Amino acid sequence: MNLLLIAIFWALAIWAFSSRRPVLLYLFFASMPFGAFAVVPPELTAGLTFTATPIVTVLIIIRAAFSRGGPAFFTNSAVRIERLGLLFLFWLLALLATIFMPRIFEGDIMVVPIRGVLSETTALGPTPQNLSTMIYMSISIFAVFAFAYILRSRADRQTALVALCFGATITVLTGLVDYMTLFLPIEPLLEPLRTATYALATDVELLGSKRVVGLMPEASTFGGLCLAFLSALVFFRRTFESDRMRKVYVPIIIAALLICCYISTSSGTYVGLGVLAVVVLAEAMIRAFSSGRTRHLYRQDLLGELAIVGGLIALVGVLVIAFPHVTEPVYEMFDRMVLQKTGSSSFEERGMWRTVAYESIFSSYGLGVGLGGTRASSSLVSIFSATGIIGGVLFYSFVLLTLLRRSRHLDWEGQFIVVAVRCSFIPPFVMGLVVGGAEFGPLDAFSFGIVTAVVFSKSNRLAKQQAGGPLADPPTPRRLTQLPQA
C-alpha cells in the first residue's frame, strides 16, 4: 500500500512538471498537509525523510530556473541587494557554517541533537541532520527566487491564490478525517500516509479527547499549518478578483480553518490565534483611519467585515448567556493548554532547548554551529545559533526589507498583496518564536516571492514612472465600479 501511494505521488509530480497548466502550483499547496508522508522510502535515504512539499518545490525551482529568462532573473536577483541579494548572502553564509562549524567546534560545544535523546545535551559534531536541514533551507530559499519569477503577471498570481485556497481545503479535510477516527475505524487507512522516520505523536489525548494532527507529525505542526493558511487567507482575501472566491469560498475556508486550529489543541496555535486577532483589529483601524488617495481603496468592504465580526461576537454572547455550560470545555482547554503550560514537562524541555541553543551562539564566538547542529524550539534563536550573528542579521534584514516594501506606486492588487504579506507574516512568526525551527516554511517562501514579484514586475515599474498613482494599472471592470476615480 505504501509503495502504491508513493507511486501515485510521483506520477502526479511527473504529470505536473510536464504539464503546461499550473498543476505544480496546486500540487505545491495540496502537498503541505502531508507532512508525515515520506515520498522516498527511508531505507533508500539512510533514514532521512523527504516529504512531498520539498520535492514539488524542487520541481518548481527547476521549472523556473531553466525556463526562458530564468537564469538571468535568478542571477540578477541574487546580486542585487534590493531584490534577493540579502537572502542569497544568507544562503552562502549558512552553507559555510553548516559545512565547517560542526567540525571546527566538534566536541567543544554542548548541544541538543535533532535526533536522539532530546532531554539531554551532547557534544557538537557533524551529523546527517546538518545535510538534511541545509537541503531544506536551500529549497526554501531558492523557492523564493522561483516564485518571484513565475508570479510576475497578475493572471499567474490569481491562479496561485486559488491554489492557496485549494491547499487550505485539503488541510481542513485531512484534519477532519483524523478527527473522524474517534468515531470510525479508519485509523489503519491513515497509517500508510504516516511513514516519516522522525517521531510521530498521532495518538495523544488531552482532557479525554484526541489531539487532531491531520497527516502531520504532531498537533503543533498541524495547528501551525492551519494558522499559516488562516493568516494568509484572512489578509489575501481582498486580493482575489473573483467576487465568488472573495465573498463566498474564502470565508467558508477561513471558518473551517478556525475550527481546525481549535481541535489541534496546540498552545502555540492558540497564542497565534490571539496574535492574529490583534493584527486583524490593528489592520482594520489603520484602514479606517487611512488618508490620501488610497483611503477609499483600503476602506473597501470594511463596514461589511466589521458587521460580520460584530454579528458573530453578538451571537456568541447570546449563546453564552443562554447556555453558560457551553463555555466550560473551551475554558478547560484554554486553561490546560495556555495558562498551565508553564508547569508542563514539554514547556520545561523546550525552554532547555532554547537555552542551550542561545548559549551556543556565544560558545561559538558568534559564528554559529551550523544548520541542524542543535534544537532550539524558536525560529529566532535557531537562525542565530545555526548561522551566527552575521547570518541572523542578514536573514532578518531580508525579512524586514520584504515586509517594508513601498507599495504606493503599485496598482490595487499590488498594494493589497504587500499589505497581506506584511500582516499574515506576524501570527506564524510569533508562534515560531516558541515552537519553530531554523528553516522557514513553504508558505513564507511563497509570500516572500510574491511580494518580490509584484514590486519588481514590469507592469508596476511602468506604473511607477507614470503619474497615474496607485490605480495606474486599473482593476477588473467588476471592481472598477467599486473604486473612486483618481
BATIKE-784154 format. One line per field, with one value per residue (C-alpha): residue number from 1; residue in three letters; chain; y, z, x. Coordinates in steps of 0.2 Angstrom, whole numbers. Layout:
% residues N
n NUM|...;
res ala|...;
chain A|...;
north Y|...;
up Z|...;
east X|...;
***
This chain:
% residues 486
n 1|2|3|4|5|6|7|8|9|10|11|12|13|14|15|16|17|18|19|20|21|22|23|24|25|26|27|28|29|30|31|32|33|34|35|36|37|38|39|40|41|42|43|44|45|46|47|48|49|50|51|52|53|54|55|56|57|58|59|60|61|62|63|64|65|66|67|68|69|70|71|72|73|74|75|76|77|78|79|80|81|82|83|84|85|86|87|88|89|90|91|92|93|94|95|96|97|98|99|100|101|102|103|104|105|106|107|108|109|110|111|112|113|114|115|116|117|118|119|120|121|122|123|124|125|126|127|128|129|130|131|132|133|134|135|136|137|138|139|140|141|142|143|144|145|146|147|148|149|150|151|152|153|154|155|156|157|158|159|160|161|162|163|164|165|166|167|168|169|170|171|172|173|174|175|176|177|178|179|180|181|182|183|184|185|186|187|188|189|190|191|192|193|194|195|196|197|198|199|200|201|202|203|204|205|206|207|208|209|210|211|212|213|214|215|216|217|218|219|220|221|222|223|224|225|226|227|228|229|230|231|232|233|234|235|236|237|238|239|240|241|242|243|244|245|246|247|248|249|250|251|252|253|254|255|256|257|258|259|260|261|262|263|264|265|266|267|268|269|270|271|272|273|274|275|276|277|278|279|280|281|282|283|284|285|286|287|288|289|290|291|292|293|294|295|296|297|298|299|300|301|302|303|304|305|306|307|308|309|310|311|312|313|314|315|316|317|318|319|320|321|322|323|324|325|326|327|328|329|330|331|332|333|334|335|336|337|338|339|340|341|342|343|344|345|346|347|348|349|350|351|352|353|354|355|356|357|358|359|360|361|362|363|364|365|366|367|368|369|370|371|372|373|374|375|376|377|378|379|380|381|382|383|384|385|386|387|388|389|390|391|392|393|394|395|396|397|398|399|400|401|402|403|404|405|406|407|408|409|410|411|412|413|414|415|416|417|418|419|420|421|422|423|424|425|426|427|428|429|430|431|432|433|434|435|436|437|438|439|440|441|442|443|444|445|446|447|448|449|450|451|452|453|454|455|456|457|458|459|460|461|462|463|464|465|466|467|468|469|470|471|472|473|474|475|476|477|478|479|480|481|482|483|484|485|486;
res met|asn|leu|leu|leu|ile|ala|ile|phe|trp|ala|leu|ala|ile|trp|ala|phe|ser|ser|arg|arg|pro|val|leu|leu|tyr|leu|phe|phe|ala|ser|met|pro|phe|gly|ala|phe|ala|val|val|pro|pro|glu|leu|thr|ala|gly|leu|thr|phe|thr|ala|thr|pro|ile|val|thr|val|leu|ile|ile|ile|arg|ala|ala|phe|ser|arg|gly|gly|pro|ala|phe|phe|thr|asn|ser|ala|val|arg|ile|glu|arg|leu|gly|leu|leu|phe|leu|phe|trp|leu|leu|ala|leu|leu|ala|thr|ile|phe|met|pro|arg|ile|phe|glu|gly|asp|ile|met|val|val|pro|ile|arg|gly|val|leu|ser|glu|thr|thr|ala|leu|gly|pro|thr|pro|gln|asn|leu|ser|thr|met|ile|tyr|met|ser|ile|ser|ile|phe|ala|val|phe|ala|phe|ala|tyr|ile|leu|arg|ser|arg|ala|asp|arg|gln|thr|ala|leu|val|ala|leu|cys|phe|gly|ala|thr|ile|thr|val|leu|thr|gly|leu|val|asp|tyr|met|thr|leu|phe|leu|pro|ile|glu|pro|leu|leu|glu|pro|leu|arg|thr|ala|thr|tyr|ala|leu|ala|thr|asp|val|glu|leu|leu|gly|ser|lys|arg|val|val|gly|leu|met|pro|glu|ala|ser|thr|phe|gly|gly|leu|cys|leu|ala|phe|leu|ser|ala|leu|val|phe|phe|arg|arg|thr|phe|glu|ser|asp|arg|met|arg|lys|val|tyr|val|pro|ile|ile|ile|ala|ala|leu|leu|ile|cys|cys|tyr|ile|ser|thr|ser|ser|gly|thr|tyr|val|gly|leu|gly|val|leu|ala|val|val|val|leu|ala|glu|ala|met|ile|arg|ala|phe|ser|ser|gly|arg|thr|arg|his|leu|tyr|arg|gln|asp|leu|leu|gly|glu|leu|ala|ile|val|gly|gly|leu|ile|ala|leu|val|gly|val|leu|val|ile|ala|phe|pro|his|val|thr|glu|pro|val|tyr|glu|met|phe|asp|arg|met|val|leu|gln|lys|thr|gly|ser|ser|ser|phe|glu|glu|arg|gly|met|trp|arg|thr|val|ala|tyr|glu|ser|ile|phe|ser|ser|tyr|gly|leu|gly|val|gly|leu|gly|gly|thr|arg|ala|ser|ser|ser|leu|val|ser|ile|phe|ser|ala|thr|gly|ile|ile|gly|gly|val|leu|phe|tyr|ser|phe|val|leu|leu|thr|leu|leu|arg|arg|ser|arg|his|leu|asp|trp|glu|gly|gln|phe|ile|val|val|ala|val|arg|cys|ser|phe|ile|pro|pro|phe|val|met|gly|leu|val|val|gly|gly|ala|glu|phe|gly|pro|leu|asp|ala|phe|ser|phe|gly|ile|val|thr|ala|val|val|phe|ser|lys|ser|asn|arg|leu|ala|lys|gln|gln|ala|gly|gly|pro|leu|ala|asp|pro|pro|thr|pro|arg|arg|leu|thr|gln|leu|pro|gln|ala;
chain A|A|A|A|A|A|A|A|A|A|A|A|A|A|A|A|A|A|A|A|A|A|A|A|A|A|A|A|A|A|A|A|A|A|A|A|A|A|A|A|A|A|A|A|A|A|A|A|A|A|A|A|A|A|A|A|A|A|A|A|A|A|A|A|A|A|A|A|A|A|A|A|A|A|A|A|A|A|A|A|A|A|A|A|A|A|A|A|A|A|A|A|A|A|A|A|A|A|A|A|A|A|A|A|A|A|A|A|A|A|A|A|A|A|A|A|A|A|A|A|A|A|A|A|A|A|A|A|A|A|A|A|A|A|A|A|A|A|A|A|A|A|A|A|A|A|A|A|A|A|A|A|A|A|A|A|A|A|A|A|A|A|A|A|A|A|A|A|A|A|A|A|A|A|A|A|A|A|A|A|A|A|A|A|A|A|A|A|A|A|A|A|A|A|A|A|A|A|A|A|A|A|A|A|A|A|A|A|A|A|A|A|A|A|A|A|A|A|A|A|A|A|A|A|A|A|A|A|A|A|A|A|A|A|A|A|A|A|A|A|A|A|A|A|A|A|A|A|A|A|A|A|A|A|A|A|A|A|A|A|A|A|A|A|A|A|A|A|A|A|A|A|A|A|A|A|A|A|A|A|A|A|A|A|A|A|A|A|A|A|A|A|A|A|A|A|A|A|A|A|A|A|A|A|A|A|A|A|A|A|A|A|A|A|A|A|A|A|A|A|A|A|A|A|A|A|A|A|A|A|A|A|A|A|A|A|A|A|A|A|A|A|A|A|A|A|A|A|A|A|A|A|A|A|A|A|A|A|A|A|A|A|A|A|A|A|A|A|A|A|A|A|A|A|A|A|A|A|A|A|A|A|A|A|A|A|A|A|A|A|A|A|A|A|A|A|A|A|A|A|A|A|A|A|A|A|A|A|A|A|A|A|A|A|A|A|A|A|A|A|A|A|A|A|A|A|A|A|A|A|A|A|A|A|A|A|A|A|A|A|A|A|A|A|A|A|A|A|A|A|A|A|A|A|A|A|A|A|A|A|A|A|A|A|A|A|A|A|A|A|A|A|A|A|A|A|A|A|A|A|A|A|A|A|A|A;
north 0|12|9|12|29|34|28|39|54|53|50|66|75|70|75|92|95|91|100|117|120|127|109|111|126|116|101|113|119|102|93|104|94|78|81|64|55|50|50|42|25|30|14|22|38|32|36|54|58|68|73|79|98|99|88|98|114|107|104|122|129|118|124|142|142|133|142|156|171|161|160|179|183|171|179|197|195|186|200|215|219|227|212|195|198|198|181|174|180|172|156|157|160|146|134|138|137|121|113|119|124|107|101|116|116|97|91|109|115|106|105|96|84|85|66|56|59|76|79|78|88|80|87|95|85|83|73|68|82|95|89|87|104|113|104|110|128|129|123|136|150|146|144|162|165|154|162|179|174|164|176|192|193|196|181|169|177|175|157|155|162|150|136|143|140|123|118|126|115|99|104|105|89|79|87|81|64|62|69|56|42|45|38|27|13|22|24|9|19|33|23|22|41|42|34|48|42|56|54|55|60|55|46|59|63|79|81|64|69|66|79|81|81|78|70|80|73|81|93|108|106|103|118|129|124|129|145|149|146|155|171|171|169|182|195|189|188|206|202|190|197|184|190|172|167|183|183|165|152|161|165|147|140|153|147|129|133|141|125|115|127|124|105|104|109|117|130|139|139|147|160|163|165|178|187|186|194|208|210|210|223|234|232|237|253|258|255|265|280|279|295|301|294|276|279|273|258|252|256|245|231|237|240|223|214|224|220|201|201|211|199|184|191|196|178|170|182|177|159|161|170|157|142|145|127|128|138|125|114|129|137|120|118|136|134|117|122|140|145|129|127|134|120|106|95|99|118|115|104|117|130|120|118|137|140|128|135|153|148|140|157|164|147|148|166|172|160|148|129|126|121|105|107|110|110|127|127|145|151|167|158|144|155|164|148|140|154|165|184|189|176|181|199|195|184|196|211|202|199|217|223|212|217|235|236|253|250|267|265|249|245|240|221|225|236|223|209|219|223|205|198|211|206|187|185|191|177|162|171|174|156|151|160|147|131|135|129|137|133|144|136|135|147|160|156|160|176|182|178|185|202|202|198|211|225|222|216|226|232|240|248|256|262|270|280|286|300|289|285|269|265|267|248|248|234|222|230|222|230|246|252|250|261|280|288|296;
up 0|4|-12|-21|-13|-17|-35|-36|-29|-42|-56|-51|-49|-66|-74|-65|-71|-89|-90|-96|-84|-67|-59|-50|-40|-35|-30|-20|-9|-8|-3|13|25|21|32|39|22|15|-4|-5|5|20|18|2|10|26|37|30|27|11|11|-4|-2|-4|-19|-28|-23|-31|-47|-47|-45|-59|-70|-66|-67|-84|-92|-105|-95|-79|-77|-80|-67|-54|-56|-57|-41|-32|-35|-31|-13|-15|-23|-16|-13|6|5|-6|5|20|10|6|25|31|18|25|43|41|32|44|61|67|63|69|86|87|105|112|112|120|110|110|95|82|83|99|117|117|136|137|129|119|111|94|79|61|59|44|51|45|27|28|36|24|10|16|19|2|-6|4|-1|-20|-19|-16|-32|-41|-35|-38|-56|-60|-52|-61|-70|-62|-70|-63|-46|-46|-51|-36|-24|-30|-27|-10|-6|-13|-1|13|9|8|25|33|25|32|49|48|43|58|69|62|69|85|78|64|62|49|58|48|32|38|43|25|25|41|36|41|51|64|80|77|90|82|97|110|121|130|143|136|118|104|98|80|69|52|42|50|63|78|84|85|67|61|71|64|46|49|57|42|30|40|42|23|18|30|23|5|3|-4|-17|-26|-42|-42|-31|-28|-21|-11|-3|-3|-4|6|21|22|21|35|46|43|47|63|69|64|74|89|88|86|104|101|114|101|89|102|105|86|85|99|89|73|81|87|70|61|73|71|52|52|62|50|36|45|48|31|21|5|-12|-6|8|-2|-8|9|17|4|12|29|35|29|38|54|53|51|65|76|72|77|93|97|93|104|118|117|117|132|142|137|139|151|152|133|138|151|138|130|146|152|136|137|155|152|135|139|157|164|150|160|173|160|156|137|142|153|139|125|137|140|121|118|132|125|108|114|124|108|100|112|114|95|96|86|72|74|75|58|52|61|74|89|93|98|98|92|74|80|92|79|65|76|84|67|56|69|72|54|47|58|54|35|36|46|37|21|30|36|18|11|24|22|3|-3|-12|-16|-34|-36|-43|-31|-32|-28|-13|-6|-9|0|15|15|16|30|41|38|42|60|68|62|66|84|85|78|92|104|93|77|68|58|40|36|28|10|14|19|3|-7|2|0|-18|-22|-14|-24|-40|-38|-33|-47|-61|-77|-76|-59|-64|-78|-66|-55|-70|-74|-65|-63|-45|-36|-48|-64|-68|-67|-58|-67|-73|-59|-46|-55|-51|-33|-33|-35|-50|-47;
east 0|14|23|7|4|22|20|4|13|27|15|6|23|29|12|13|30|27|10|9|-6|-2|-4|13|6|-9|1|13|-1|-10|5|8|-4|5|20|21|22|39|38|55|57|68|78|85|90|99|84|81|63|59|41|30|31|51|50|37|46|62|52|45|63|69|55|58|77|78|64|67|74|75|94|96|82|90|107|101|90|105|117|105|103|87|79|85|104|102|94|107|121|112|112|131|135|123|131|149|143|135|150|163|157|152|169|179|169|167|167|169|151|136|120|103|103|90|88|91|88|80|81|100|114|128|144|143|148|144|128|116|104|116|114|95|92|104|94|78|84|91|75|65|77|78|59|58|68|56|40|47|50|34|22|26|10|-7|-15|-2|-4|-23|-20|-8|-21|-34|-21|-18|-37|-36|-21|-31|-46|-35|-28|-45|-50|-35|-39|-57|-53|-41|-55|-67|-55|-64|-80|-75|-62|-52|-35|-27|-31|-20|-5|2|2|12|29|41|56|55|45|26|13|-3|-12|-10|-26|-30|-45|-52|-52|-39|-27|-30|-14|-21|-7|6|19|10|-3|8|14|-4|-10|4|0|-19|-13|-2|-16|-28|-17|-14|-32|-38|-27|-26|-45|-46|-33|-45|-53|-67|-82|-87|-70|-68|-86|-91|-77|-63|-74|-80|-62|-57|-71|-66|-48|-53|-61|-46|-35|-46|-46|-27|-26|-9|-4|7|-8|-19|-6|-5|-24|-23|-10|-20|-35|-24|-17|-34|-40|-25|-26|-45|-40|-27|-39|-52|-41|-31|-30|-24|-28|-28|-41|-56|-46|-41|-59|-67|-78|-73|-90|-96|-82|-85|-103|-100|-87|-99|-113|-103|-97|-115|-121|-108|-113|-131|-126|-115|-129|-142|-131|-117|-111|-106|-90|-84|-75|-67|-61|-54|-45|-38|-33|-24|-15|-11|-12|-5|8|22|21|21|37|36|37|52|60|58|65|80|82|81|94|107|105|106|122|129|129|142|151|155|160|145|149|135|135|128|110|104|118|106|87|81|61|62|65|74|86|88|93|106|113|115|122|129|126|130|119|104|106|107|91|81|87|80|63|62|66|52|39|43|42|35|18|12|17|8|-9|-24|-19|-1|-5|-16|-3|10|-1|-7|10|15|0|-1|18|16|5|15|31|26|21|38|46|41|40|49|65|78|71|56|41|34|21|34|44|28|24|42|42|25|30|46|37|23|35|48|36|37|20|22|39|30|16|29|35|18|8|-7|-4|-8|-23|-12|-15|-34|-43|-55|-71|-81|-71|-68|-86|-82|-67|-66|-59|-41;
***
